[in-house]
Amino acid sequence: MSATVTDNAPAQDPKPKAGPAAESLGSRLLRALLTQRIVLLSVLIVVVVVVFFIMDSGGYLTAPYDTDYMSSSLINAVPLVMLGLAELLVILSGRGGIDLSVGAIVSLAGMVFGFAYGQWGWPLWFAIILTAAFGGLCGALNGFLVAYIGFPALIATLATYYAFKSLAIVINSQRPISTPPIQELFSITRSVELPVIGGQLPNVPLGIFTFLIPTVVVVWLLLARTTYGRRLYATGTNDVAAKWSGLPVRDTRFKAYVYAGVISGLVAVVTVGQFASARPDAGVSGSGMALPAITIAVLGGVAITGGIGRVAGVVLATLLIVWLNAGILLAFIGNEGSQYQLLALGSVLIFAALLNGITNRRYGGSR
Amino acid sequence: MSLGVNDRPDPGLPASEPPPAPLKARGRVLPSPISGQELVLIAVIAVLWVILAFATPAFFTAGSIQPLLVSTAPIALVGIGMTIIIITGGIDVSVGAAIMVCSVITAKLLVDQGLSLPLAVLVSVIVGALLGAVNGLLIAYGRVHAIIITFGTANVFLFLGLQIFGSNTVNGIPQTFDFFGRGVAGRTLGIPHAFLITIIIAGIAWWYLRHTAGGRHFYAIGGDAHAARLAGVRVQRRILLAYVITGLLVGLGSCFVIAQGTSTLDQSVGTGKELAVIAAVVIGGTSIMGGRGSVLGTLLGALLVQTVTSGVTQLGWNSQLSDLFVGIFIIIAVGADLIRERARRAT
C-alpha cells in the first residue's frame, strides 16, 4: 500500500514523471511485465505456444499441435470469453461484485431456448432474443438484490445460483430437449474458411464470428466509449465518491448485472449448439461455468475489489487458457489430460494472484 | 457497507462506526448469547418440523430424524471452520475439493492398509490441516483476496483428488467408520455419534470465539484488519489459524462423509459441498463482510438446509426443488438481517 511519490502519476499516463532516464531497459521491461497484465499475458501465450510447438516437433504429443489445431480449439474460447466478460462487468461494479450464478443462468436460459426453438418452433432469431432477454431478467434479479436491496453480491448470486439451477432441472422434469431443430444447431460449431485470404489461413470456428467477436466489440465499446462505461469504472473505484459526484450508482451497478445476464443468455444459445441439446445441467455440471469465468477474469487482470480491468485482458487470458488446455490434452493420454487442465488453471490463477500482490507492494498498484 | 435508501452517508462520519451504546447495554461488552436471527431460525425450523410432521406422519420418527442429524453433521462441522474464516473477512471455496482429497486418501488407506478408526481419523485430519495450511499461508502471507486463492487451490485439490482416484472408484471400503454412520453402531442412546461430536466441537468453538481473547481477535480482524494489527493482534497468524482449523474440521467431516456413503467412493464426493457450507453459514447470520457471526447460527443454518432437503424428498417432490428453497431461504435470512442492520443504524 505504500506508494512512493513517483508512482502517483495518473493511471493513463504511460510515462512516469520522474526518473525514467535513471531506469535501465531491463528494469523498465520488468516493470511493464509486472504492472501491465496485457504484456505479461502476451508473453505467457507466446511461451505456451512455443513450448507446445517444440514438444510437437519432438514427438511428445499424441496429435500435431499446429495452427489448424489451435484454430479449431478456439471453439472452447467462445463461452469462456463471453462469461469472462460478464464477470468483468460485474466485478468492475465494485463492492465485492461477483456473479456465481452465470452457470445456472446458462442452464435455465438454455432450457428456455430449447422450449422456444425446439418445441414451440419459434424462428431462430426470435428465440435467441427471447433467451438473451430471459438471461437479462435473471441478471436483473441479481442486480436488484445487490444494487437496490444491498445484498453482498456473493450471497445474492449464491442464492440465485441455487434457485436457477433447481428451476432449470425441474422445468422439464430433468429431461434435456433435443428435438431435430436443436440438433441441427450443431452446425454453428463448424469451422469456416475465411473469405479472400482464407486459403492461406486455417479454418476458424463459426461461433467466433457469430457470438464471440460481436460480444467482445460491444462490451469494449460499452466500457471504453460510452458514459456508462466511465460511470461503471467510477462506481467500482469508489462508490461513495461516485455517489457524491451525482452518478446514479445503484442504476449503474444494477445494469452491470443485467448485462452479465444477457451475455449468459447468449452463452446458453452457444452451449445448446455445442451439445446439440438443451441440457438442464449445461452450466452447472462438474465445477460449473462460473468458476472458470471468474478465474479468466481475475487472470485477465480484473481487480476483485472493482474498478480495474480491461476487455483485452480477459480475451488474452482466455486465449492463454484455451491454448494451454488444448496442448495439455495432447500431452497426456486419456482423461489424465482433463485433470492436468485443472492443475494448470489453478496454478496459473494462484500465480497471477500472487503476482498482483507483489506488484501492488512494489509499484503501488497494477494497471 | 451498504448504502441503503435510509442511509445518509456523511463523509465526515464513517458508516461502519456504531452509534453510541444505548443505556440498556450498560456493562455488557459481548453481544447477547443468542441473536435475533438465531431465534428466528429456531422458530422457522420448529414450524417446518411441525408442518412436515403433519404432512408425512413418518417424519417425526427416530428413523427419520436420526438420518437427518447424521447428514447435517459434515456440513455443520465444516461450517464451524467456515464461520471462523468468514468472521475474519475471508472465504474458502475449496472445502468441497478438500473433502474429496481427504476422503479419497482415507478410503484408500482403509482399503489397502486396513487402518484402525483412530488412525484413519488422524490421517484424514492431518491431510485436511495440510490443505488448510496451504490456503492459509497463501492468503495470509501472499496478501491476496481469499476467494481468488481458494478458487485456485480448489482446482489444484481437485486435480490431486482425481489423481489419487486414478479414474477408478474406491471399492470395498471396510466398516471401520460405522461409529459415525447411520446404523445402530453409530448411535448412543439414540443420538448419532456424528451429530454429538459436531455439537461438542461447536460448543468448544462457541466458547472459544466468545470468551477467549484469541477468539475475539478473529472478530477484530474481520471488523478492521488494520486496526486489529495496530491493537497488537498478529493478524497473519490468526488468519492462518482460521484456515488450518477449517482444514482439521474438513478432515473429520470427510470421515463422516465416508461413513454415510456405501462401501464405494466415487469422484463426485464433495462436489458442491463448499456452496452448501457457505449457504449454512450465511443463513446462520454470519456477515460475509466479516466481524460478525456465531457458530450456533451456523449449526441452525445447516439443520435448516438439511431439513428442507430431506423434507422435499419425504413429501415426494422432485428432490432438485430443495435447491430452490435453499436459495429462497438464503435471500430471506440475509435480507432480514440487512433490514435489521439498517433499522439499527437508523436509530
Boltz contact constraints between the chains, C-beta under 6 A:
constraints:
  - contact:
      token1: [A, 150]
      token2: [B, 2]
      max_distance: 6.0
  - contact:
      token1: [A, 150]
      token2: [B, 4]
      max_distance: 6.0
  - contact:
      token1: [A, 150]
      token2: [B, 338]
      max_distance: 6.0
  - contact:
      token1: [A, 152]
      token2: [B, 288]
      max_distance: 6.0
  - contact:
      token1: [A, 154]
      token2: [B, 288]
      max_distance: 6.0
  - contact:
      token1: [A, 155]
      token2: [B, 282]
      max_distance: 6.0
  - contact:
      token1: [A, 155]
      token2: [B, 288]
      max_distance: 6.0
  - contact:
      token1: [A, 155]
      token2: [B, 334]
      max_distance: 6.0
  - contact:
      token1: [A, 159]
      token2: [B, 327]
      max_distance: 6.0
  - contact:
      token1: [A, 159]
      token2: [B, 330]
      max_distance: 6.0
  - contact:
      token1: [A, 159]
      token2: [B, 331]
      max_distance: 6.0
  - contact:
      token1: [A, 162]
      token2: [B, 323]
      max_distance: 6.0
  - contact:
      token1: [A, 162]
      token2: [B, 326]
      max_distance: 6.0
  - contact:
      token1: [A, 162]
      token2: [B, 327]
      max_distance: 6.0
  - contact:
      token1: [A, 163]
      token2: [B, 324]
      max_distance: 6.0
  - contact:
      token1: [A, 163]
      token2: [B, 327]
      max_distance: 6.0
  - contact:
      token1: [A, 165]
      token2: [B, 323]
      max_distance: 6.0
  - contact:
      token1: [A, 166]
      token2: [B, 320]
      max_distance: 6.0
  - contact:
      token1: [A, 166]
      token2: [B, 321]
      max_distance: 6.0
  - contact:
      token1: [A, 166]
      token2: [B, 323]
      max_distance: 6.0
  - contact:
      token1: [A, 166]
      token2: [B, 324]
      max_distance: 6.0
  - contact:
      token1: [A, 169]
      token2: [B, 320]
      max_distance: 6.0
  - contact:
      token1: [A, 170]
      token2: [B, 318]
      max_distance: 6.0
  - contact:
      token1: [A, 170]
      token2: [B, 320]
      max_distance: 6.0
  - contact:
      token1: [A, 170]
      token2: [B, 321]
      max_distance: 6.0
  - contact:
      token1: [A, 291]
      token2: [B, 151]
      max_distance: 6.0
  - contact:
      token1: [A, 295]
      token2: [B, 151]
      max_distance: 6.0
  - contact:
      token1: [A, 298]
      token2: [B, 148]
      max_distance: 6.0
  - contact:
      token1: [A, 304]
      token2: [B, 145]
      max_distance: 6.0
  - contact:
      token1: [A, 335]
      token2: [B, 167]
      max_distance: 6.0
  - contact:
      token1: [A, 339]
      token2: [B, 159]
      max_distance: 6.0
  - contact:
      token1: [A, 339]
      token2: [B, 162]
      max_distance: 6.0
  - contact:
      token1: [A, 342]
      token2: [B, 155]
      max_distance: 6.0
  - contact:
      token1: [A, 342]
      token2: [B, 158]
      max_distance: 6.0
  - contact:
      token1: [A, 342]
      token2: [B, 159]
      max_distance: 6.0
  - contact:
      token1: [A, 343]
      token2: [B, 156]
      max_distance: 6.0
  - contact:
      token1: [A, 343]
      token2: [B, 159]
      max_distance: 6.0
  - contact:
      token1: [A, 345]
      token2: [B, 155]
      max_distance: 6.0
  - contact:
      token1: [A, 346]
      token2: [B, 152]
      max_distance: 6.0
  - contact:
      token1: [A, 346]
      token2: [B, 155]
      max_distance: 6.0
  - contact:
      token1: [A, 346]
      token2: [B, 156]
      max_distance: 6.0
  - contact:
      token1: [A, 349]
      token2: [B, 152]
      max_distance: 6.0
  - contact:
      token1: [A, 350]
      token2: [B, 152]
      max_distance: 6.0
  - contact:
      token1: [A, 353]
      token2: [B, 144]
      max_distance: 6.0
  - contact:
      token1: [A, 353]
      token2: [B, 148]
      max_distance: 6.0
  - contact:
      token1: [A, 354]
      token2: [B, 142]
      max_distance: 6.0
  - contact:
      token1: [A, 357]
      token2: [B, 142]
      max_distance: 6.0
  - contact:
      token1: [A, 357]
      token2: [B, 143]
      max_distance: 6.0
  - contact:
      token1: [A, 357]
      token2: [B, 144]
      max_distance: 6.0
